[in-house]
Amino acid sequence: MTSLTLPDIAIQSQAQATPLDWVGMCGIALPIQIDGCSVLAKADAGVSLVDGKSRGIHMSRLYLALESIEQQPLTSLSLRHLLADFLATHEGLSDSAYVRLTFDFPLKRPALVSPLAGWKGYAVTLDARIENEMFHVELSVDVPYSSTCPCSAALARQLIQQQFEADFTGKNLDRDKVLDWLGSSQGIVATPHSQRSQARVQVRLRNHQTQLPLTDLIDEIEGSLGTAVQTAVKRADEQAFALANGQNLMFCEDAARRVHNALRQQTWVTGFTVRVEHAESLHAHDAVAVSRWQW
């Protein structure tokens, strides 16, 4: 029986075909190992199509090349090799390559005071590309935190002062009575408003950076804000969280500057965009601040 060569329509020439910036696939399920964790990611993979006569690219070659990052910890170097494979299998067709990985990154976080701990998932996007023979890697992560409004805190304190004056003017101050008053709803007549907030941070890594410092990035963001949302807690942890909020009053502008200043200290960062969103509990709209830096 004579074997037949299967037709490959993609390689057929097409007169005056328009070059394309990006051709590939989106939403490929791909297990990866990153920063000590195994996660299931969604991969977008593609290359440019600069040959003005070729009808299409070889998508199966991109798909098969992705297998190279399944069996080893994901690093900048492995991503660089992956993109080089994309281009090598499309020699003459493409001059740039791109891969995006999106996944939830799990971290087990301890409670503030008690011995409890729980898992938090962080939405992560990793972008790697080769363009104009230059290799770039960017890490993006969403970090939730709590923000307490400095203005509402000041207004609440004023109301408490007024209530204190009303309750104790003309009376002899007794320490025990004042302590009771401070611990009652009669005395603390107002509280500041706080809201769950989110820092969305994208950083560009130095080209010589070998590891992908995802946990370090999350730790820096949470540490700079001081009010990361919690997992499993006891009452002592909830009280410690209230203390952290009271000691870290911040508008969205304050939060953006905190993260900005923390990232500027990191030697593995060459640029970043910080976007903080405070989901207002006072208003029906959100408060947002953005900060950018480029080395």
N, C-alpha and C positions, 0 to 999 in steps of 0.2 A: 504494500500500500504506500503510495507516494505521500510524503509529509508535505503539508502546505504551509507556506509562510503566512502568518496572520497579518492582516493589513493594519498599518499604524497611520491612522488619519491625521494624528497630531503633527507628524513630521512633514506632511505635505506642504509644499510652498504655496504661498498665497500672494499674488501680486499686490504690491503696495499696501501690505498689512500695517495697521497703525501700531507702533510700539505701546506697551502697557506698563504702568508703574508697578503693579502688583498683581500676581496671579497665584492662586494656591487654594488651600482648604482651611476651613474654620470648624472648631468644635470637635477636634479629634480627642477621644479619650486616651489618656496617657498616664501610667503610673510613674512617679518620679520620687527621688530621694533628695531632700533638701534640708540642710542644717540639722541633720540628725532625725528627721521625720520622713515617713513614707506617706505620700498623699496621692490621690487621684486628681490629675489636672485635666484641663481642656486646653488643647494646643491649636493655635493658628499658625500655619506654616506657608510661606510663599517666597517667590522670587520675582524679579522684574522680567519682562519679555522685551528685549531691546532689538532683537533681530527683526528687521522690517519685513521679512518674507515668511517667517515661521507662523504657523496657525496657532500653535499652543505649546504648552510646556509638558513635562513628564510628571504628572502629579504623583504617580505611584512611587517614583524615586524619592520624592520628599517624604512620603509616608513611611517607606522602608528605612530611610535615614534616621527617622525619629527613634527607632529601636535602639540606637547607640547610646541614648541617655537614660534608658530604663534600668540598666544593670549596674550603675555606678552613681555615687553621689554627684549631684548636679553642681557644677562649678562654672566660673566664667570661661575656663579653658575648654571644658567639654562643650559649652555652647558655641565657642569659637570654632571648634572642630566640626560641630554639626552644621553650622552655616557654611563652612568651607566645603563640606560634602554637598550641600545644596548646589553651590556654584560649580563644583567639579562635575557633577552629573548633568549640569546644564551649560557646559562650556560652549561659548559661541552664541548662546541664547540669552543669558542673563549676566548682569553685572552687579546686582545687589540681592541680598537675601535677608529674610526676616522670620523670627519666630516669637510668638507670644504664648505664655503659659499663665493660666488663671486657676486659682485653687484657694481653698480655705486652709490656713496654716494653724494647726492646733498647738497650744502651749498650756501646760499645767501651771496654774498660778496659785501661790500660797495666800491664805487670808492675812489680813493686816496684823492680827494679834493672836488669834487661836491657832491650833495646829491643823485646821482644816485646809483643804486645797480643792481646786476644781479646774475644769478645762475651759479655755476660751478659744474661739475660732476667729482668726483675722483674715479678712478678704485680701488676697495678694494677687498682683499682676506683675509678671516678669517679662520684659521686652528686651530682645537682643537682635542686633542688625549689623550687617556689613553693607556700607554705602561708601562709594568713592574710595574703596579699599581701606576704609576705617571701620573699626569694630567698636560698638557701644553696647553697654548693658544698663538698663534702668530697672529699679525696683520700686513698686508702688504698694502701699499698704493702707488700710483703713483701721484707725485705732479709736475705739469709743472711750469717752471719759465723762466726768461730771463737771459742770461749771456752775458756780454760784455768783449771781450778779452783785458786783460791788455797790451799785447804786441802791438796790433793794436792801442790802445789808445795812447801809448807812441809814436808810429811812426806817428800817425796823429798830435799829438802836435808838433813834430819836424818839420813836413811840414808846419804847421801854423806859427811856429817861423820863418822859412826860408822865407815864403811869407811876413811876417811882415817886416823882414829885407829888403827884396827886394823893398817893397812899401814905406818904410819910411826912409831908409838910406839917410842921407844928407838933410832931410827935418825937419822943425820945427814940433814937435809933438803938434797937436791940439786935445784937449780932445774930441770934438764933432766928428772930423774926425775919430779918433780911434774908438769911439763907433759905428759909421756908418760902419767902416771897419769890426769890430767884428760881426756885424749883417748881413753881406753880404756873398754871396757865393764867392766873390772875396777874402775875408779874410779867411774864414773857408773853405780851399781848400780840406780838408780831414776829414773823420769821421771814428771812430773805427767801427769794425764789431761786431755785436751781433747775437745771435741765440736763438731760442726757445730750452729750455733744459728740462730735466726731472730727478727728484730724485725718485728712486725706493727704498723704505725703508721697511724692515721687522723687527719687534720688537717682542721679547718674553716678555710676561707680567709676573709679579710676581704671584705666585699661590694664594696668599691671596687677589689679586686685585679683587674687586667685580664688578666694572663697566668696560666697554670697552671704553677706552678714545680715540675714533677715532677723534673727533673734536680737542681735545688737541694735538694729534699727528700731524695732518695737520697744526695746528697753529704754533707748534714748528718748523716744517720744513720750512714753509713759512717765519716765523719771522727770522730764522737764515740766510736765503738767501737774504731777503730784496727786491726781484724783482719778486714776484709772478705775473703770467699773470693776466690780468684784464678782466672785463666783459663789462658793459656799461660805456662809458667814454665821457667826453667833452674835449675840447682842454686843459683846465687847468689840467685835470687828465693825459693827454698824456704828458704834460710838466713835471708834477711831476714824471711820470714814467721814462722819460728821465733822470731826476735828480737822481732818485733811481739807475738807471743803472750806471750813471757816478760815484756815490758814492760807488758802490758795484762791481767794476771791479773784475773779478775772472776767473781763469783757472778752469778746472774740479777738479784739486787737491784742490784748495781753497774751492770750493763748498762742496766737500766731507768732508773736515775737519770742515767746519762750521756746517754741519748737525751732524756729529759725536760728536762734542763738546756740541751741544745743547741736544742731546739725553742722553749723559752721566750725565746730570744734573737731569734727570727725575727719581724719586724714584720708579716709577711703571715699569721700564724697567730692565730686567736681561740680556739682550743680544740683539744685532741687527746686521743687514747687511745693509750698505748704498751703493747704486750704482747710480752714477750720469752720465748722458749722455748728452754731448753737441753736438747737431746736427750742425756741423761746416758749416758756410756760406763761409769760405775761402776754405776748402777742400771738397772733395767728400766723405770723411769718417768722422766718429764721434770720439770725444774724450771722454774717459771713465775713471772713477776712482772708486775704490771699497774700503770700509773700514768696518772692522768687530770688534765687541767687545763682550766679554762674561764675565758675573759676576762670 
